[in-house]
Amino acid sequence: MYSRILILRFPRTQVQKPTVCNLAKEFDLTFNILQAKILPRKEGLMVLELSGTKKQFREGLRYLSDQGVDVQNASSEMERDIDKCTHCGSCTAVCPTNALHVIHPEMIVEFDQQRCSVCGLCINACPPRVINVRPTSQAFF
């Protein structure tokens, strides 16, 4: 099984079409939507984890491109300076995937990189500013 987190940018002409549904159905791919902002008659943005065989994945990416969807690898990840973190929990209140969460009863903030959608909401929510985006060298294939 091959799996990647992708950022999809939909043109206005594509947002009301079942593009992701067709992607799953026609290419036997599974997906998990991590974040989406798609408004009718406007451009859309979606972060999703896409899984399948490498062949299905390549064919699915070709389909998205043919539909006018801009596909980017989520080529960055969040990092937290654990030594400077005050464990205040502000970041956990805005984390949509629960990648940042409080461990009870210790009241320690824990970060699960595998659950992170790299949405960046935690960066501004962090009072001591210990969360940053770091580029990765992860490629599509």
Contact map, one row per residue, 1 for C-alpha under 8 A:
111000000000000000000000000000000000000000000000001111000000000000000000000000000000000000000000000000000000000000000000000000000000000000000
111100000000000000000000000000000000000000000000001111001000000000000000000000000000000000000000000000000000000000000000000000000000000000000
111110000000000000000000000000000000000000000000111100000000000000000000000000000000000000000000000000000000000000000000000000000000000000000
011111000000000000000000000000000000000000000000111000000000000000000000100000000000000000000000000000000000000000000000000000000000000000010
001111100000000000000000000000000000000000000011110000000000000000000000110000000000000000000000000000000000000000001000000000000000000000000
000111110000000000000000000000000000000000000011110000000000000000000011110000000000000000000000000000000000000000000000000000000000000000000
000011111000000000000000000000000000000000001111000000000000000000000011110000000000000000000000000000000000000000000000000000000000000000000
000001111100000000000000000000000000000000011111000000000000000000001111000000000000000000000000000000000000000000000000000000000000000000000
000000111110000000000000000000000000000000111100000000000000000000001110000000000000000000000000000000000000000000000000000000000000000000000
000000011111111000000000000000000000000000111000000000000000000000011100000000000000000000000000000000000000000000000000000000000000000000000
000000001111111000000000000000000000000001110000000000000000000000011000000000000000000000000000000000000000000000000000000000000000000000000
000000000111111000000000000000000000000111110000000000000000000000000000000000000000000000000000000000000000000000000000000000000000000000000
000000000111111100000000000000000000000010000000000000000000000000000000000000000000000000000000000000000000000000000000000000000000000000000
000000000111111110100000000000000000000000000000000000000000000000111000000000000000000000000000000000000000000000000000000000000000000000000
000000000111111111000000000000000000011111110000000000000000000000000000000000000000000000000000000000000000000000000000000000000000000000000
000000000000111111000000000000000000000110000000000000000000000000000000000000000000000000000000000000000000000000000000000000000000000000000
000000000000011111100000000000000000000000000000000000000000000000000000000000000000000000000000000000000000000000000000000000000000000000000
000000000000001111111100000000000000000000000000000000000000000000000000000000000000000000000000000000000000000000000000000000000000000000000
000000000000010011111110000000000000000000000000000000000000000100100000000000000000000000000000000000000000000000000000000000000000000000000
000000000000000001111111000000000000000000000000000000000000000000000000000000000000000000000000000000000000000000000000000000000000000000000
000000000000000001111111100000000000000000000000000000000000000000000000000000000000000000000000000000000000000000000000000000000000000000000
000000000000000001111111111000000000000000000000000000000000000000000000000000000000000000000000000000000000000000000000000000000000000000000
000000000000000000111111111110000000000000000000000000000001001100000000000000000000000000000000000000000000000000000000000000000000000000000
000000000000000000011111111111100000000000000000000000000000000000000000000000000000000000000000000000000000000000000000000000000000000000000
000000000000000000001111111110000000000000000000000000000000000000000000000000000000000000000000000000000000000000000000000000000000000000000
000000000000000000000111111100000000000000000000000000000000000000000000000000000000000000000000000000000000000000000000000000000000000000000
000000000000000000000111111110000000000000000000000000011011000000000000000000000000000000000000000000000000000000000000000000000000000000000
000000000000000000000011111111000000000000000000000100010000000000000000000000000000000000000000000000000000000000000000000000000000000000000
000000000000000000000011101111100000000000000000011110011001000000000000000000000000000000000000000000000000000000000000000000000000000000000
000000000000000000000001000111110000000000000000011100000000000000000000000000000000000000000000000000000000000000000000000000000000000000000
000000000000000000000001000011111000000000000001111000000000000000000000000000000000000000000000000000000000000000000000000000000000000000000
000000000000000000000000000001111100000000000001110000000000000000000000000000000000000000000000000000000000000000000000000000000000000000000
000000000000000000000000000000111111000000000111100000000000000000000000000000000000000000000000000000000000000000000000000000000000000000000
000000000000000000000000000000011111000000000111100000000000000000000000000000000000000000000000100000000000000000001000000000000000000000000
000000000000000000000000000000001111100000000111000000000000000000000000000000000000000000000001000000000000000000001010000000000000000000000
000000000000000000000000000000001111110000011110000000000000000000000000000000000000000000000000000000000000000000000000000000000000000000000
000000000000000000000000000000000011111000011100000000000000000000000000000000000000000000000000000000000000000000000000000000000000000000000
000000000000001000000000000000000001111101111100000000000000000000000000000000000000000000000000000000000000000000000000000000000000000000000
000000000000001000000000000000000000111111110000000000000000000000000000000000000000000000000000000000000000000000000000000000000000000000000
000000000001001100000000000000000000011111100000000000000000000000000000000000000000000000000000000000000000000000000000000000000000000000000
000000000001101100000000000000000000001111100000000000000000000000000000000000000000000000000000000000000000000000000000000000000000000000000
000000000011001000000000000000000000011111110000000000000000000000000000000000000000000000000000000000000000000000000000000000000000000000000
000000001111001000000000000000000000011111111000000000000000000000000000000000000000000000000000000000000000000000000000000000000000000000000
000000011111001000000000000000000001111001111100000000000000000000000000000000000000000000000000000000000000000000000000000000000000000000000
000000111100000000000000000000000001110000111110000000000000000000000000000000000000000000000000000000000000000000000000000000000000000000000
000000111000000000000000000000001111110000011111000000000000000000000000000000000000000000000000000000000000000000000000000000000000000000000
000011110000000000000000000000001111000000001111100000000000000000000000000000000000000000000000000000000000000000001000000000000000000000000
000011110000000000000000000000111110000000000111110000000000000000000000000000000000000000000000000000000000000000000000000000000000000000000
001111000000000000000000000000111100000000000011111000000000000000000000000000000000000000000000000000000000000000000000000000000000000000000
001111000000000000000000000011110000000000000001111100001000000000000000000000000000000000000000000000000000000000000000000000000000000000000
111100000000000000000000000011100000000000000000111110001000000000000000000000000000000000000000000000000000000000000000000000000000000000000
111000000000000000000000000111000000000000000000011111011000000000000000000000000000000000000000000000000000000000000000000000000000000000000
110000000000000000000000000010000000000000000000001111111000000000000000000000000000000000000000000000000000000000000000000000000000000000000
110000000000000000000000000000000000000000000000000111111100000000000000000000000000000000000000000000000000000000000000000000000000000000001
000000000000000000000000000000000000000000000000000011111110000000000000000000000000000000000000000000000000000000000000000000000000000000000
000000000000000000000000001110000000000000000000000111111111000000000000000000000000000000000000000000000000000000000000000000000000000000000
010000000000000000000000001010000000000000000000011111111111100000000000000000000000000000000000000000000000000000000000000000000000000000000
000000000000000000000000000000000000000000000000000001111111110000000000000000000000000000000000000000000000000000000000000000000000000000000
000000000000000000000000001000000000000000000000000000111111111000000000000000000000000000000000000000000000000000000000000000000000000000000
000000000000000000000010001010000000000000000000000000011111111100000000000000000000000000000000000000000000000000000000000000000000000000000
000000000000000000000000000000000000000000000000000000001111111110000010000000000000000000000000000000000000000000000000000000000000000000000
000000000000000000000000000000000000000000000000000000000111111111000000000000000000000000000000000000000000000000000000000000000000000000000
000000000000000000000010000000000000000000000000000000000011111111100000000000000000000000000000000000000000000000000000000000000000000000000
000000000000000000100010000000000000000000000000000000000001111111111110000000000000000000000000000000000000000000000000000000000000000000000
000000000000000000000000000000000000000000000000000000000000111111111110000000000000000000000000000000000000000000000000000000000000000000000
000000000000000000000000000000000000000000000000000000000000011111111000000000000000000000000000000000000000000000000000000000000000000000000
000000000000010000100000000000000000000000000000000000000000001111111000000000000000000000000000000000000000000000000000000000000000000000000
000000000110010000000000000000000000000000000000000000000000000111111100000000000000000000000000000000000000000000000000000000000000000000000
000000011110010000000000000000000000000000000000000000000000000111111110000000000000000000000000000000000000000000000000000000000000000000000
000000011100000000000000000000000000000000000000000000000000000110011111000000000000000000000000000000000000000000000000000000000000000000000
000001111000000000000000000000000000000000000000000000000000100110001111100000000000000000000000000000000000000000000000000000000000000000000
000001110000000000000000000000000000000000000000000000000000000000000111111000000000000000000000000000000000000000000000000000000000000000000
000111100000000000000000000000000000000000000000000000000000000000000011111000000000000000000000000000000000000000000000000000000000000001110
000011100000000000000000000000000000000000000000000000000000000000000001111110000000000000000000000000000000000000000100000000000000000000000
000000000000000000000000000000000000000000000000000000000000000000000001111110000000000000000000000000000000000000000000000000000000001111100
000000000000000000000000000000000000000000000000000000000000000000000000011111000000000000000000000000000000000000000100000000000000111100000
000000000000000000000000000000000000000000000000000000000000000000000000011111100000000000000000000000000000000010010100000000000000111100000
000000000000000000000000000000000000000000000000000000000000000000000000000111110000000000000000000000000000000010010101000000000011110000000
000000000000000000000000000000000000000000000000000000000000000000000000000011111000000000000000000000000000000000000000000000000011110000000
000000000000000000000000000000000000000000000000000000000000000000000000000001111100100000000000000000000000001000000000000000000111000000000
000000000000000000000000000000000000000000000000000000000000000000000000000000111111100000000000000000000000000000000000000000000110000000000
000000000000000000000000000000000000000000000000000000000000000000000000000000011111100000000000000000000000000000000000000000000100000000000
000000000000000000000000000000000000000000000000000000000000000000000000000000001111100000000000000000000000000000000000000000000000000000000
000000000000000000000000000000000000000000000000000000000000000000000000000000001111110000000000000000000000000000000000000000010100000000000
000000000000000000000000000000000000000000000000000000000000000000000000000000011111111100000000000000000000000000000000000000010100000000000
000000000000000000000000000000000000000000000000000000000000000000000000000000000001111100000000000000000000000000000000000000010000000000000
000000000000000000000000000000000000000000000000000000000000000000000000000000000000111110000000000000000011100000000000000000000000000000000
000000000000000000000000000000000000000000000000000000000000000000000000000000000000111111000000000000000000100000000000000000000000000000000
000000000000000000000000000000000000000000000000000000000000000000000000000000000000001111111000000011000000100000000000000000000000000000000
000000000000000000000000000000000000000000000000000000000000000000000000000000000000000111111100000000000000000000000000010011100000000000000
000000000000000000000000000000000000000000000000000000000000000000000000000000000000000011111110000100000000000000000000111011000000000000000
000000000000000000000000000000000000000000000000000000000000000000000000000000000000000011111110010111000000100000000000010000000000000000000
000000000000000000000000000000000000000000000000000000000000000000000000000000000000000011111110000000000000000000000000000000000000000000000
000000000000000000000000000000000000000000000000000000000000000000000000000000000000000001111111000000000000000000000000110010000000000000000
000000000000000000000000000000000000000000000000000000000000000000000000000000000000000000111111111100000000000000000000110000000000000000000
000000000000000000000000000000000010000000000000000000000000000000000000000000000000000000000111111000000000000000000000000000000000000000000
000000000000000000000000000000000100000000000000000000000000000000000000000000000000000000000011111100000000000000111000000000000000000000000
000000000000000000000000000000000000000000000000000000000000000000000000000000000000000000010011111110000000000000110000000000000000000000000
000000000000000000000000000000000000000000000000000000000000000000000000000000000000000000000011111110000000011111110000000000000000000000000
000000000000000000000000000000000000000000000000000000000000000000000000000000000000000000110010111111000000111100000000000000000000000000000
000000000000000000000000000000000000000000000000000000000000000000000000000000000000000010010000011111100000111000000000000000000000000000000
000000000000000000000000000000000000000000000000000000000000000000000000000000000000000010010000000111110011110000000000000000000000000000000
000000000000000000000000000000000000000000000000000000000000000000000000000000000000000000000000000011111111110000000000000000000000000000000
000000000000000000000000000000000000000000000000000000000000000000000000000000000000000000000000000001111111000000000000000000000000000000000
000000000000000000000000000000000000000000000000000000000000000000000000000000000000000000000000000000111110000000000000000000000000000000000
000000000000000000000000000000000000000000000000000000000000000000000000000000000000000000000000000000111111000000000000000000000000000000000
000000000000000000000000000000000000000000000000000000000000000000000000000000000000001000000000000001111111100000000000000000000000000000000
000000000000000000000000000000000000000000000000000000000000000000000000000000000000001000000000000001110111110000000000000000000000000000000
000000000000000000000000000000000000000000000000000000000000000000000000000000000000001110010000000111100011111000000000000000000000000000000
000000000000000000000000000000000000000000000000000000000000000000000000000000000000000000000000001111100001111100000000000000000000000000000
000000000000000000000000000000000000000000000000000000000000000000000000000000010000000000000000001110000000111110000000000000000000000000000
000000000000000000000000000000000000000000000000000000000000000000000000000000000000000000000000001100000000011111110000000000000000000000000
000000000000000000000000000000000000000000000000000000000000000000000000000011000000000000000000001000000000001111110000000000000000000000000
000000000000000000000000000000000000000000000000000000000000000000000000000000000000000000000000001000000000000111110000000000000000000000000
000000000000000000000000000000000000000000000000000000000000000000000000000000000000000000000000111000000000000111111000000000000000000000000
000000000000000000000000000000000000000000000000000000000000000000000000000011000000000000000000111000000000000111111110000000000000000000000
000010000000000000000000000000000110000000000010000000000000000000000000000000000000000000000000100000000000000000111110000000000000000000000
000000000000000000000000000000000000000000000000000000000000000000000000010111000000000000000000000000000000000000011111000000000000100000000
000000000000000000000000000000000010000000000000000000000000000000000000000000000000000000000000000000000000000000011111100000000000000000000
000000000000000000000000000000000000000000000000000000000000000000000000000001000000000000000000000000000000000000000111111100000000100000000
000000000000000000000000000000000000000000000000000000000000000000000000000000000000000000100110000000000000000000000011111110000000000000000
000000000000000000000000000000000000000000000000000000000000000000000000000000000000000001110110000000000000000000000001111111000010000000000
000000000000000000000000000000000000000000000000000000000000000000000000000000000000000000100000000000000000000000000001111111001111000000000
000000000000000000000000000000000000000000000000000000000000000000000000000000000000000000000000000000000000000000000001111111101000000000000
000000000000000000000000000000000000000000000000000000000000000000000000000000000000000001100100000000000000000000000000111111100000000000000
000000000000000000000000000000000000000000000000000000000000000000000000000000000000000001100000000000000000000000000000011111111110000000000
000000000000000000000000000000000000000000000000000000000000000000000000000000000000000001000000000000000000000000000000000111111000000000000
000000000000000000000000000000000000000000000000000000000000000000000000000000000001110000000000000000000000000000000000000001111100000000000
000000000000000000000000000000000000000000000000000000000000000000000000000000000000000000000000000000000000000000000000001101111111000000000
000000000000000000000000000000000000000000000000000000000000000000000000000000011101100000000000000000000000000000000000001001011111000000000
000000000000000000000000000000000000000000000000000000000000000000000000000001111000000000000000000000000000000000000000011001001111100000000
000000000000000000000000000000000000000000000000000000000000000000000000000001110000000000000000000000000000000000000000001000001111110000000
000000000000000000000000000000000000000000000000000000000000000000000000000111100000000000000000000000000000000000000101000000000011111000000
000000000000000000000000000000000000000000000000000000000000000000000000000111100000000000000000000000000000000000000000000000000001111100000
000000000000000000000000000000000000000000000000000000000000000000000000001110000000000000000000000000000000000000000000000000000000111110000
000000000000000000000000000000000000000000000000000000000000000000000000001110000000000000000000000000000000000000000000000000000000011111000
000000000000000000000000000000000000000000000000000000000000000000000000001000000000000000000000000000000000000000000000000000000000001111100
000000000000000000000000000000000000000000000000000000000000000000000000101000000000000000000000000000000000000000000000000000000000000111110
000000000000000000000000000000000000000000000000000000000000000000000000101000000000000000000000000000000000000000000000000000000000000011111
000100000000000000000000000000000000000000000000000000000000000000000000100000000000000000000000000000000000000000000000000000000000000001111
000000000000000000000000000000000000000000000000000001000000000000000000000000000000000000000000000000000000000000000000000000000000000000111
